[in-house]
Amino acid sequence: RLSKPESVWLRSPDGTEVQAWVMKPVGFSARKKYPAVLEVHGGPHTQYGYMFFHEFQLLAANGYVVVFSNPRGSKGYGEAFCGAIRGDWGNKDWEDVRSVVRWMKRQPYIDAKRLGIMGGSYGGYMTNWAIGHTREFKAAITDRCVSNMVSMAGNSDFPFNKDGYFRGVPWGDLKAIRYLWQQSPIAYFDKVKTPTLIIHSEGDLRCNIEQAEQVFTALQQLGIESRFVRYPR
């Protein structure tokens, strides 16, 4: 038994319209309140759509409301929309994600005290960013994540070229290092309280596994409930 996505359009504080979808649990009853999971796509320059995704269907089949969206940085809505976060992650994209969360909390069938967030790659970046900037989520899953833009700049198969997508270079340029550090979720982990599952493969060449190791180390040292599922190459 499958759940069909329903499209909704939301508005960010600056007036930007953001498309999102909601999938209600199989056997949905309007008289009940359900836990909900916000899914964030990777990329960030890709897109979700009206589609079949087994992960979403599995969650819906197990009693979760599933919400997914295309915040700024996503493709499909024009070059300006896609380029709005170029070299500036955790800003306008986060505002759009926050708008989706506010919408979720207003829905009568969603239990606002049982919200989760999860995503992979850039979705893992945004998951890490979210738990360092809000305590609205009961739990999080960060998969093949990005956590530290400074270290990632030199160990990914997509190295940061000088003044390319991001400004400067992460060595010998203290201004560039501060700029990348300000966009690194790990920089804000002193504020994390959310129990988190970390998933990562040792064979990931784009997002090196050290990105997840930093997350796990920080959460363990902070005493935050966390588990690291580490897949071999």
N, C-alpha and C positions, 0 to 999 in steps of 0.2 A: 504494500500500500504506500502510495507516494503522496507527497505534499507539493502543491503548486505554488511557485513564487508569485507574490502580489507586489506590483510596483507602486512606490510612493515617491513624491518629490518633496524635499525639505529645503529650508532656507537657512543659510548660515547667518551669523550676526551682521556681516557686511553686505548681505543681500544675495550672495551667490546661491544659485539653486543646485541642489545635489540630489541625484537619483539614488534610491535605495530600494531594496526588496525585503519582504518578510515572508517567511515560510512558517505556517502554523503547524503544531504537532498533529500527527495522525490521530484521528478520533477527537479533534478539537471540540471543546465545550466553552461557550462564552461565559459560563458561570464559574469557570475555574481560573486560577492564576498559575502561570507556568514560569519556570526558569527560562532565561533567554541567553543566547550566545551571539555576540557580535563577531563576525568574521571579517578580517581585513586582508585584501589581496596583496600579492607580491608585486614586484616591479621596481618602482611604483608605477611605471608607465605602461600599465596593462589595463584590463577592465573586467568587471563582472557583467553578467547579463541575465536574460531570461533563459535559463539553461538547466541541464541536469548535472548535478554534482553529487557523487555518492556520499561524500563526507557530510554534506548538508542534509541529505535524505536520511542518513543514519542517525544524526542528531534529532531530526524531527520525529523519526520513528521511535525514539527513546524518550519522547515527552518534552523536548526543548523547542522553544520558539527560536528560529534562526533568522538573523538579520544580517544583510550584507549590502555594501554600498560602493559607490565610486566617488571618493573624495577628490579634491583637487590634486592633480598629478596623474589622474587616470586618463586613459585615451578614450576617444569616442565623442568628445564634446567640444572639439576645436583646439587649435594650437595654444591659445592663451590659457585655457583651462588646464591643459596638460603641462604647460611650461610654468605655471604659477608657483611651483615649488622647486624649480631648478636652483640647485645650490642652497636651498632654504627649507630643509626638512624640519618637521615638528612645529610648524607655524600655521600656515593656512590649511594644510592637510589635517592638522590636529583640531583646528576649529570646526572643520566639516565633520570629523569623527565625533566631536563633542555634540554637534547638532543632532547626529543620529542617536547618540546616547540619551539626550534629552527627550527625543521623540519616543524612544523605547520606554522610558520611565513614565510617560503619560498614557501609555496604552493600558486599558483596564484589565486585559488578560495577561499582562506581564508582571511578574513579581519583581519589583524594583530592588528588592533585597537579595535577589539571586540572579545577578547579571554576571556573565563571563565574557572574556575577550580572548580571541586567538587568531593566529595568522603565521604565515611562513615567509622567510626572506624579508622583504620590506614589511610584510604583515607582521613578522616577528619584531622588526624595528618598532612599529607602531604599538604593538603589544607592550614591549619594554618601555616605550615612552609613556604609554597610558598609566602603567602601574607606578611610574615615578612622578606622575602629575595628578593623580586622582585616586581616591579610595572607594570609588563607586562599584568596583568589581569584586565579586566574591572569590573568584579564582581566575587564573590566566594560563594559557598555553602558548609558549613562544617556541616556534619551530624554525630550524636553520636560520637563526636570527642575525640581525646586525645590532650591535650594542655599543661599539666604540669606533667612531669614524676615523680617529687618529691611527689606531693600529690596523684597521681594515684597509686604509689607504695604501699599505705596503705589503699586504699578504693575500690579496684577492687576485683572481685571474683577470680582474677588471681594475687595474691600478689607477689611482687618481693622477691624471696628468696635470702639470702646472697650469693653473688658471683655465682649466677645462670646465667640467660640470660644476666642480667646487673651486673656490678661490685659493690661489697660492699652492703651496706644497706642504706636507706634514713634517718636513725636516728643515731645520735652519731658518724657519719663518715663524716666529712666535705668534704673530698676529693670525696667521693661517691656522696654527695649532689651536689657539683659543677659539677661533671661529668654528673649527671642526668639533672641538670639545663641547661647545655650547649646543651642538646638534647631536651629541652622543647621549643616548638614553642612560648609559651607565653613570654619567655625571650626576644624575638625580636620584640614584638608588638609595641614598641615605633616607629618602622619604617613603620607600616601598614598605607596604604592609600586606600585600596580596599574596596568598599561597600560589605558587607557580610551578607548572610542569615545563621542563626544558627538553626539547627533542632536537637532536643534531646528528649528522653523519660525518665520520672522519674523512669521507671521500668528497665532501663538498668543496669545490674549488672557488666558487663565487663568494660564499660566506664561510670563511674558515672557521673550524670548530673552536678556535680560541675565543671567538665572539661569545659562544655559549658558555665556555669555561669561566669567562669573566663574570657572566650573569650568575652562574651557580656559586662561584666563590663569594660574591657579594651577598647573595641571599643567605648562604650558610653562615657567614660571619655576622650577619644581622639577626640571625635566629628566625628567619622567615621560613615557614614550611615550604619545602621545595624538593623536587626530584629531577634528576638528570638522566634521561634515556639516551644513551650514546650508542649509535650504530657503527659497526665496523665499516671500513672502506668497501 
